[in-house]
Every structure is written in C-alpha cells, then in structure tokens.
Amino acid sequence: MKILIVNKFLFPNGGSETYIFNLGKGLEKQGHEVQYFGMEHPGRTVGNHAESYTSPMDFHGGKLQKIFYPFRIIYSVEARKKIRMVLDDFKPDIVHLNNFNFQITPSVIYEIRKWGKENNKYLPVVYTAHDYQWICPNHMMYIPDRSEICFRCEGGRFGECTKNRCIHNSRIRSLLGTIEASLYKKLNTYEKIDLIICPSEFMMKKLATNTSLKNKLKVLYNFLGDGRTQTGDSPGEKEDYVLYFGRYAKEKGIETLLEACRRLPDIPFIFAGGGELEKALENCGNVKNVGFKKGEELRSLIARAQFSVFPSEWYENCPYSVMESQMYGTPVIASCIGGVPELVEDGVTGELFIPGDVNNLKSKIENLWNDNEKQKIYSENCRKKKFTFADEYVITLTELYKSLRERTDFCAFGSGGKNG
C-alpha cells in the first residue's frame, strides 16, 4: 500500500513526531511505500517526492506575515493546494492524519475527498488523536494560566475557551480557537474521517462525548521502537538518582516536582529535557539539569535511574516517557490523570499520586527512595510487562487499513458511492 502521513511538524518535536517517524519506518519495513506532508522547516527529516509543503508558521515570532495567521489557522488555502500536488504525484491508498489543526487545518480533508471524487476513488482517511483538539480548542482540557483541569467545552460549548482565555492566556487567540472548533463542528468536517485511533481508553471516552465520532473510535495504545531494546537489555547497574525527562513546562508538573525536590534535599535528581521553566531548575541544589538527551544517552539515563517521576497536571494521553521507563526496567511515580493509570499499575510497576499535590508526591518519592526492596520488585515487574512494538502495531494497523479500503471500495463503486 501507499500511505501518506500528514503531520504539521516533519522534524523531531514531540510525541506525535516520534509516532509518525517510527510508524513510517515500520510500514516501510513491511514493504509499504510512505510519504509525508506537513510544514517546511530547516530541520525537516521526512518528506514527499513532489517536494510540496506548507509555509512554516511561528506563532511566537514577530514577523509581519503573522497578520495573516488568523485566516490561515482556520482554513488554509495553501495547504489544500500543496497537498493536492502530493496526492496527484503519489496517488496514495490511505491518508493517515495526525496533528494538523492550526498549521495545516482541516481544509486538507476537503481536498482529499475532492481528489478521490475526481479520480473515482474513495480514499480512506485515518486519524490518530494525539491530543483533545476536536473537543477542546486549546487541545489540553487545561487552563494553563490557572493550572486548572477543565472540560467546560464538553458538548461543543467552545465559547468557554474564549471566556477563560485558554490559549496562551490570550483573548484573541482563544477566540480564534473557538471559531475554528465551532466552524468544523457545525460543518461536520470530522465525520469525513473513516477511523479515529485513540491511544488510550481515556482518550476514546472523551472523544466519544462528540456523539458524531462515537462509531469511528478504536483504541490502539502507542508502540515502542522496533523491539530490539527489550526490557532485560538495560545498560549497566542502577545508580543513585531519581529521573525526570521531558519538557520543562507548567502543565507537565515541573513546578510541583521542583518543590518536592526542595523538600527532599538528600535525594539527587537528574532532569533531562528543556523548556520555558528551565531557569527554575537553577534554584534547586539537588537537581542536575543535563539538558535534552536522545538515543543511547537517554536510554542509559532511564535504565540506570532508581525510578522516574512523571508529574504531569493535564490529561495526558499515552505518554512515551512512562512506557520507555518501564521498558528499561525503571519504575515510575506518576500523576493519576488521563491515560496514565492505564500504563502504571499502582503498587506493581510504580505508584500513582494526586496531580499537583506536593505533599503526596514528596511522600511517594521519599518512601520509594528509602525502600530498596520495593524498587527491585517494581523494576522486575516492569521487565515482565508486555509492550507493543512497531512490527506488531503495523500489522494491526495495516489490517485496519485493508478493512477500510474494502469497505470504502464497496461504498464507492457498489452503491453509488459516498464521494463528496
């Protein structure tokens, strides 16, 4: 099969990029042809033969072209034109959408359907939900300025986003997000998607609150690499430190974790990552900031830690950092929120704490640090845990692709079609 993967970022930027790059490699390994569509960027690592990409957009820069962003983030004419060039050149059998709102916009869905109609071919569209964009305009179900978990937009009440300034604490940006969400809900645009993959049960339940999507949802937990680095293949012995790795951001619970660190001055912590709260780490004497790490360096840091901490305070979906810790035999103390409890078995592969509760987190870290026997038990349980790797995931996904093609071929040619 020929699969076109769509994602706004085509360079390493976060979990969705980890997903699409590993997915593409897995599909190619099994003989499928893969191309990508998204924004152009100096760091772009994947692409398409037509060399067609949308112009880069930086919401935090000061360029004059930002004047036109309010129009481009709601409906991108450029994205429709550029993806059309890729469709004409590649002629895919499946389009697999990922993060595309704002920078790419749902305009591409209309072009995909138009291309299929003009070519007398129903082109199945799959979407992997990496966040809550379709039911929450700021995609996190979280009000950053207040550090408040929120689902006031449930049922399509998107005006709550503007009211609470949920996007960058900006009334204008929040209004644009509200307009975008309201428009595509009214147009039933997302009903044009054939299958929505949810990486957690929690995600599926939340997306199902949009009843028009309910029958399109399928849970497939995220996968890890290619399976070559199994849990028993840890580099070296455990060392005396607790690890946090990820983004240094408020919603990730960094402020809560740092306060817990200050209250535990005799426990050494290593932080690996980067972000807007990086300077706050300098005021904590028992925290060593090693910066962003990847590959073997990161793997070694994870595997040698006594345990890791995942203190996120927004509704995480299926975080790779939790799975990677357990894969390398490292237990996790994690906030009990979103899809995280589906990954961490409390009292078996780690422990759960109340998100944002410094006292609860401090107690969990202190008790586990002082209980070597429990650490070993948790670590062994992590090593026994079964994970999904790329080969298995791709087999399952391609079966879903095939079933969609069979179903849509029948609809398109056997019953007058649903091209439109």
Secondary structure, 3 states (H helix, E strand, C coil): CEEEEECCCCCCCCHHHHHHHHHHHHHHHCCCEEEEECECCCCCCCCCCCCCCECCCCCCCCCHHHHHHHHHCCCCHHHHHHHHHHHHHHCCCEEEECCCCCCCCCHHHHHHHHHHHHCCCCCCEEEECCCCCCCCCCCCCEEHHHCEECCCCCCCCCHHHHHCCCCCCCHHHHHHHHHHHHHHHHCCHHHHCCEEEECCHHHHHHHCCCHHHHHHEEECCCCECCCCCCCCCCCCCCCCCEEEEEECCHHHCHHHHHHHHHCCCCCCEEEEEECCCHHHHHHCCCEEECCCCCHHHHHHHHHHCCEEEECCCCCCCCCHHHHHHHHCCCCEEEECCCCHHHCCCECCCEEEECCCCHHHHHHHHHHHHCCHHHHHHHHHHHHHCCCCEHHHHHHHHHHHHHHHHHHHHHHHHHCCCCCC
